[in-house]
Amino acid sequence: MPATVVVGTQWGDEGKGRVIDNLAEQSRMVVRFQGGNNAGHTIVNEEGEFKFHLLPSGILYSHVTSVIGNGVVISPRVLCEEIDGLKGRGYPVDNLRISGNAHLIMPYHILLDAASETMLGRRKIGTTKRGIGPAYTDKAARLGIRVQDLSDKKILRQKLDTAISVKNDLLEKVYNNPGVDPFEVMEQYAEYADRLSPYIDDTSLLIDRALKRGEQVLFEGAQGTLLDIDHGTYPFVTSSNPIAGEACVGAGVGPTRIDEVIGVCKAYTTRVGEGPFPTELFNEVGDYLVKKGGEFGTTTGRQRRCGWLDLVLLRYAVRLNGLTGLAITKLDVLSGLDQIQVCSMYEHEYDDQKDNYVDFPPHQSIFYHCTPVYETLPGWQEDITGVRKLADLPSEARNYLELIEEEAGVPIKSISVGPGRDETVEV
C-alpha cells in the first residue's frame, strides 16, 4: 500500500524502529511526524547498533528519503550530533529533508522543563527534561521559533529577543534561574543554520509528489498511544499526539491518503516514567523481563517498568488508531517462562460495588484504581530466535499469538523473535 502509518500501541518503547527499518527496505520515503528527542529508536543491522532520537528510521537506506515533518520539535544540537555520528560510520545523509515549519527546541525550553519537574517534586510527570513540553507550549502560544527562521538571521534575532525576554523573566522570578544569554543563543543557532540549511525543504509537497507517483511512504510516530496528550494517561503523557491521526497533521497530508495503519505491540508491556500501570510486576518475573529484554530507555537509560500484556490497552489502541494490522515484538523474551499471563479486563471496586471493564475506562480516577483480571497460558522453553516461519514456533507461542489476534480484532502481520533485522517471522 502506498501510505502506511506505524504507531506504538502501549507507552512507547514497543520496538517501532526495527519494524520501520524492515518496512523501509521496500519504501521510498520515511516520515517522522511528531515528538522530539525525548524518544529513541534502536536499529540493529550488520553494521551494529544504531540509536536515533530525531533521524527517521529509514535513514540507513540510501534509496529512502528521510523526512522530519512539521509536527516534530527539533533540537538542532541533537540533530547535528546524529548527522555527524552517521557520517562518522560511513553513512551519507544527503537523503535527509527537514520541514521548515517544524519548531525548534531552544536552551530556555530545557531549563524550564527541568525547573518545572523540580518544583513539582513527588508529583512530577517524569519528563526526559529535553525541553519537549515547553517547546510545544511555545508553539501553541505562538512564541515558537521554527526551522525556517534559521534562514533569515534578522527574523531569528527579532524572535529570539522577544522569546528570551519573556522566558528569562519567568526563569529568574519563578524558578530562581539566571536564564540564557541572547547573544550566545544567537551565535549558537546561527551555526546550526549553516549546518542544517541544505536539508530544509517543503516536505509536505515532497510527500504529496511521492504519493502521486505511487511510491511507498511510511509515517513513523514516536512514543505510544497511551502517551497521547489527548487520549493517554494524562497528565503522565507526552506533549504531542503519537496516534495515527497525527500523521496527517504532523506531515501535511490529508487523511484520505493513508492506506494502512500498523500498530507495534510488545509481547508484554513496559513503561518509563511516572503514571498508572495496572499489569506492572514487582516480582522475579518482572526482573526477568527487564534483564532478558534489555529494558532500559534508549533516550534516558532509565530502567523500564515491566508487566504482562494488557489487552484492554491494546483494544483501546486498535480503536484510537484504526489499526489494520499488528507487529508483535520481543516474543523471544517470553521464552523460558513456565506460565504467561495476559490481562483480559479490569475490575474496579467502589463503595462495595464491582464493575468490570473490557474497554478502557472513561475516567482516569477509575483507571488509577483498576485491578487486572488475568488469563493464564502455558509458556514455552524453546529458543525461538532462529524461527522464520509461523508454523515453526512452539504451539504455546502460536496459541498466545492467536489470543492476541482474536482479542485485538486485527491480523498480526509480523513477529520479531530477536533484535536483528532478519530475526522476524512474516505472517
MARBA-334780 format. One record per residue (C-alpha): x, y, z. Coordinates in steps of 0.001 Angstrom, whole numbers, plus 500000, padded with zeros to 6 digits. Each point is the difference from the previous one (the first is absolute). Layout:
N
    east   north      up
       X       Y       Z
...
END
This chain:
427
    east   north      up
  500000  500000  500000
  501396  503450  499123
  499564  501669  503424
  500447  498153  503292
  500030  501420  503525
  501917  498146  502720
  499094  500825  503607
  500607  498617  503477
  497077  498358  501789
  501300  500310  503565
  502088  502620  501867
  502724  500096  497375
  503148  497860  499784
  498092  497316  498077
  502725  499549  497384
  498651  502277  497272
  503501  500725  498699
  500735  496449  498951
  496515  499621  498428
  500485  503203  497988
  503507  498861  499075
  498600  496774  498545
  497223  501783  498106
  502318  502768  498766
  501919  497591  497800
  497024  499931  497596
  499171  503697  500434
  501123  503245  498407
  499227  502381  502860
  499809  499850  503803
  498397  502919  501832
  500298  500762  503714
  496859  501961  500907
  500109  500951  503714
  501989  500068  503229
  503586  501007  500558
  503207  498577  501385
  498079  498767  503047
  499503  496771  498063
  502472  497529  498610
  500028  497275  497362
  502569  497209  500061
  500910  498198  496773
  502343  497027  499732
  501471  499024  496622
  503176  498430  498659
  501920  503186  500873
  498994  499867  503675
  497589  501955  502163
  498605  503440  499159
  498069  502222  502400
  497969  502849  498503
  498085  502720  501814
  499097  502307  497117
  501162  498411  496771
  497299  497828  498365
  500622  496270  500125
  500374  499783  496225
  503161  502113  500006
  502206  496902  499704
  498692  499275  496494
  501502  502155  497247
  496940  499545  497777
  497644  501387  502665
  499241  503708  500416
  499868  500574  503759
  497712  502824  501054
  499649  501843  503309
  496486  501420  499808
  498509  503224  501260
  498504  498288  503065
  503427  499246  501488
  501784  502313  502437
  503690  499991  499145
  503070  500435  502154
  502574  501262  497472
  502844  498854  502226
  498695  496426  500219
  499192  499875  496294
  503471  501204  499032
  501556  497425  502347
  497968  497211  498396
  500951  501162  496507
  503684  500092  500974
  499714  496585  501620
  498589  498439  496849
  502576  501645  497773
  502714  498732  502319
  498763  496449  499437
  500038  500407  496239
  496316  500758  499409
  499152  503012  497811
  497061  502190  501057
  499336  501685  496660
  496571  498350  500072
  498866  501997  503062
  497311  502683  499694
  498713  502243  502803
  496728  501921  499988
  500466  503749  500272
  496814  500079  502090
  501407  497785  502767
  500658  501783  503273
  503375  500234  501720
  500875  499071  503557
  501843  502909  501574
  502365  500035  503008
  497373  501692  502183
  497546  497183  499252
  502390  497504  501565
  500511  502209  503068
  496246  500448  500448
  499362  496271  499629
  502477  499089  502734
  498910  502836  502304
  496343  499040  499705
  500693  496352  500854
  502039  501035  503024
  497233  502278  501245
  497355  497277  499618
  501991  497738  502332
  498267  496687  500680
  497217  501002  497594
  502449  500245  497112
  498929  498675  496609
  503266  498200  499269
  501018  501891  496875
  503344  499433  498329
  500868  503672  500709
  500889  500518  496330
  497776  503087  499648
  497302  498274  497962
  496982  501212  501984
  501098  503658  500182
  500746  499961  496250
  496484  498801  499216
  498642  502555  502491
  501706  502804  498089
  498706  498578  496733
  496421  500256  501284
  500654  503420  501543
  501479  501232  496679
  503320  500793  501614
  501796  497156  498261
  502997  500215  497712
  499813  497839  496894
  502608  498342  497821
  499340  502465  497179
  500909  502882  502345
  503588  498736  499884
  500151  501143  496370
  499455  503671  500875
  502337  501220  502727
  498150  503311  500358
  496701  498255  500714
  501778  497481  502218
  501492  502779  502143
  496648  501789  500312
  498205  496841  501060
  502769  499055  502409
  499953  503424  501650
  496261  499718  500590
  500036  496408  501217
  503078  500272  502212
  498774  503144  501757
  496825  498138  500966
  501730  496728  500936
  502819  501589  501984
  497438  501948  502004
  498223  496743  500796
  503201  498119  500795
  501330  502722  502288
  496826  500946  501893
  498281  496628  500294
  502782  497432  499885
  502928  502043  501365
  502075  499182  496916
  502267  502556  498276
  498597  499157  496554
  501869  500089  496688
  502217  502506  498212
  498231  501148  496789
  503300  500731  498236
  501344  496511  500715
  496770  498397  498806
  500010  502053  496803
  503593  499053  499255
  499353  496333  500708
  496868  499787  497866
  501632  501880  497130
  502497  497123  499859
  497149  497490  499972
  498446  501956  497127
  503117  499475  497902
  500066  496294  500852
  496329  499244  499370
  499113  502327  497115
  500809  497400  497269
  497303  497703  501389
  497106  502474  500398
  497180  499439  497508
  496238  500124  499404
  499494  496485  501304
  496213  499966  499612
  500486  500563  496276
  502687  497301  499816
  497666  497475  501662
  497115  500952  497714
  502131  499477  496893
  501248  496636  501249
  496449  498803  500656
  498840  501202  496578
  502800  497935  498457
  498636  496984  501852
  503105  499625  502159
  499945  498294  503389
  500055  502598  502791
  500319  499067  503683
  498905  502345  502773
  501615  499291  503358
  498922  501298  503377
  501998  500240  503172
  498804  498788  503429
  496713  498054  500135
  496231  500304  500132
  499746  500158  503798
  502350  503001  500030
  497718  502027  497725
  499283  503399  501540
  496277  499710  499225
  499342  496279  500316
  502805  498729  502253
  500382  499662  503762
  499973  503758  500547
  501913  501785  501524
  502650  497273  499745
  500200  500371  496241
  502144  501641  497362
  499292  503455  498569
  498865  498879  496558
  497699  497475  498337
  501738  496669  499214
  496816  498477  498551
  499448  499365  496290
  497795  503049  499417
  502950  502272  500731
  501863  498611  496981
  497822  502182  497797
  500481  503155  502086
  503673  499442  500776
  500965  499176  496423
  497618  502190  498038
  497874  497420  498178
  496252  499393  499870
  498395  497031  501808
  498816  498464  496722
  503628  499401  499024
  500587  497427  502777
  499498  496379  498950
  501204  497907  502929
  500719  500445  503720
  502321  497515  501715
  500063  499901  503788
  503194  498802  501653
  499302  497982  503140
  502620  498545  502309
  499187  496432  501107
  499821  501369  503548
  499583  503581  501248
  502557  502585  501103
  499923  503582  501135
  502619  502656  500831
  499332  502795  502457
  497088  500708  502305
  496334  499083  499637
  497594  497083  500420
  500894  496538  498718
  497409  497319  500936
  501989  496908  498951
  503375  501114  501429
  501955  497165  501607
  501964  500416  503229
  501374  496462  500162
  502619  497740  498469
  498079  499809  496712
  500191  503788  499680
  503733  499824  500677
  500303  497215  497403
  498312  502167  497343
  502243  502969  500799
  503174  497949  499760
  499158  497806  497019
  498242  502754  498082
  502735  502576  500648
  497311  502355  501231
  501855  503267  500354
  498917  503177  498223
  501787  500920  496763
  499828  503701  500858
  500441  500123  503775
  501478  496627  500911
  497335  499689  502689
  498844  496488  500877
  496586  499311  498553
  497160  498766  502147
  498856  496589  498745
  496709  498120  500130
  497790  497506  498241
  498310  500817  496699
  496897  502153  500513
  497263  499165  497487
  497774  502811  501264
  502634  502498  498949
  500560  498179  496716
  496298  500142  499102
  500056  503708  500852
  502971  500540  497676
  498263  498096  497194
  496968  502279  500340
  501882  503303  500241
  502348  499291  497114
  497707  498058  497716
  502612  497260  499802
  499991  497710  496986
  502750  497732  501291
  502354  499225  502883
  503735  499493  500236
  500886  497993  503116
  503479  500612  501400
  502237  498291  502562
  498093  496726  500011
  503349  498302  500643
  500270  501695  503403
  497115  497851  501283
  501881  496772  499205
  500945  498186  503186
  496895  500897  502026
  497858  497115  501273
  496852  502093  499876
  498956  503206  498269
  497225  502220  501205
  498027  502498  497978
  497572  502628  501266
  496601  499506  498332
  498020  502605  501974
  500069  502285  503045
  498100  499740  503248
  499124  503177  501884
  498519  500065  503500
  498356  503137  501382
  497566  500327  502922
  499527  496219  500181
  499161  499898  496303
  502111  498093  497482
  500149  500927  496334
  501838  498224  497223
  501563  501847  497084
  500786  498181  496787
  500582  503366  498339
  502203  502805  501274
  498243  501780  502909
  498452  503403  499180
  501566  501798  502990
  503552  500131  501310
  498820  499611  503596
  498611  496583  499066
  503085  498950  498062
  502305  500930  502870
  498230  497550  502304
  499328  497114  497627
  501169  496472  500720
  500977  497822  497030
  498133  496758  499410
  502373  497435  498514
  499810  497003  497738
  502839  497529  500461
  501583  498182  497078
  502771  497393  499937
  503422  501349  499080
  502732  498473  497882
  503660  499246  500606
  501356  499895  496436
  502340  502643  498615
  498026  501502  497105
  502554  502503  498658
  500746  497756  497029
  496353  499541  498995
  498891  501630  496716
  496675  498274  499375
  496879  500233  502141
  499483  496240  499871
  503449  499445  501543
  499171  501909  503181
  499139  497901  503070
  496275  499267  500225
  499812  501993  503246
  501428  503062  498260
  497546  499615  497127
  497109  499714  502462
  501143  503182  501689
  500120  501835  496669
  496571  498671  499020
  498557  501365  503239
  501521  503431  499315
  498670  500017  496452
  496520  498919  501087
  499778  502565  502820
  501388  502849  497894
  497760  499239  497051
  502735  500731  497460
  502485  497643  498332
  503609  499619  501064
  502297  500956  497106
  503397  499238  501505
  501659  498620  503125
  503490  500896  501154
  501909  497172  501666
  503257  501874  500563
  501559  503455  499644
  501629  499423  496586
  498564  501113  496672
  499478  496430  498807
  498608  498656  503284
  496410  500448  498907
  497128  497676  499173
  497864  501446  497201
  496396  498823  500173
END
